[in-house]
Amino acid sequence: MKDPKTIPSMKELREQIDWLDRQIVEHLAYRLTLIDRAIDLKPEEDMPARIEERVEDVVAKVKAHAAQCNGDVELFEQLYRIMIEASIQREERVLGTGDFE
């Protein structure tokens, strides 16, 4: 990744943002494959889709890492809570344990 202060133009800045967005999407797509594997494993281990302790553990780790990176901790918490909730709903749909009316 380039230091943003060294990017000389909006064109190059946008190229860097587009490159980074592609990287983020690839990582999020991989994360979804991990969620899909959890869907396979949770019934075998008698685990529900929603495990609040795990949700809070993930959020706490994200917030701590965001703080280390001088990121917007509140923004990252919001983003991860949305992503986690969507992942849980995905699990519940497949496992047939959610209320989807």
Secondary structure, DSSP 8 states (H G I E B T S, - for coil): ---GGG--SHHHHHHHHHHHHHHHHHHHHHHHHHHHHHHHHHHHTT--S--HHHHHHHHHHHHHHHHHTT--HHHHHHHHHHHHHHHHHHHHHHHT-S---
